[in-house]
Amino acid sequence: MVQDNNCIFCRIVSGDSPCHKVFESPGALAFMDIYPAADGHVLVLPRQHFEHIFEITDEDMRAVAAAARRIACAQQRLLHPDGLSVVQANGAAAGQTIMHYHVHLLPRVSGQKLRLHGPRPGDPERLAALAEQLADQLRAIP
């Protein structure tokens, strides 16, 4: 498996850094964004390190897409948002801040300002509770 020890997401994948895990499969990992732009903001990424869409393999892209769809359904069931933004940025000029391919799943409320990152860290207890509740919802989705 390709990893970059300087990448925080690779350290999360390896278990060397903590996260509020929502979902994992052989090809993908999903966890709560610690700077949430919305309540229930989840990041989905491949277990292998790919900087952006121009590097990721088809197999790893399928794993991320499948996980993202399932998690989006769980977010819909749990949070009942007015909408859901699925955002993926490539390169700093596009707003990518962690150079490991990832997808943002952002539950949206009508009138809410659209952004990729929150201005401050989320409440750890809320993030942990949401991660557990979303994981429970995922177990109920075939």
PyMOL commands that set and color helices and strands:
alter all, ss='L'
color gray80, all
select helices_A, chain A and resi 8-14+58-79+92-94+124-140
alter helices_A, ss='H'
color red, helices_A
select strands_A, chain A and resi 21-24+28-32+42-46+83-87+103-108
alter strands_A, ss='S'
color yellow, strands_A
deselect
rebuild
show_as cartoon
